[in-house]
Amino acid sequence: MSQTGADALSGTKEYMSGAHTFTVEDQTRVIASGMLVMIYGKGQSQARCNHERITNEANALQLISRETTIPVPQLIDFGVHPDGRRYLVTELIDGFPLDELLSKGCPMLEGQKHTDQIPCQICQRKAYSNALDFIQCIVMPQLLKLKSRERGQRTLEEPEYVFQHGDLSAQNILMDRQTLQVAALIDWEYAGFFPPGIER
């Protein structure tokens, strides 16, 4: 999910961006603009899954912000509306999803673009190289230090579970337009403690 760009509809959620915030909400009504607001509801089984995802993302953002230097959107608020729908509000990160480089031209600001070709291979190589270095040198080492304190049913010989994003893909890596460096990792709803090496 991109945090920037035009308003869009996806499934039962509507995505809208404002000057400083990003809004995700079901299609029934809009409650805020200018922040990332995720509203989940509709249907008992979907509500349970969405409840767990929104709570998980809020907890993951808090943990990552507190225990690492990995850039993530600042959690502003999360909770339950009177009608039972869950929501999550974060700051809007200025950037573009890494996967957009495959379908769009040069992402540099007007006056700094060096080509009109799609995709811009120079920016694509630089951004993917920067993202890979960032994941390997910053993200993975820091996440590997976050170990689960619960042992559950595992035997003592098993390695401790480590914290992982759960969906670490180009669509969840926001890049800075000017530097083509990673601006933030987004969409932490599938994050959790897993055996080492699950996420690469």
Secondary structure, 3 states (H helix, E strand, C coil): CCCCCCCEEECCEEEEECCCEEEEEECCCCCCCCCEEEEECCCHHHHHHHHHHHHHHHHHHHHHHHHCCCCCCCEEEEEECCCCCEEEEEECCCCEEHHHHHCCCCCCCCCCCCCCCCCCHHHHHHHHHHHHHHHHHHHHHHHHHCECCCCCCCCCCCCCCEEECCCCCHHHEEECCCCCCEEEECCCCCCEEECCCCCC
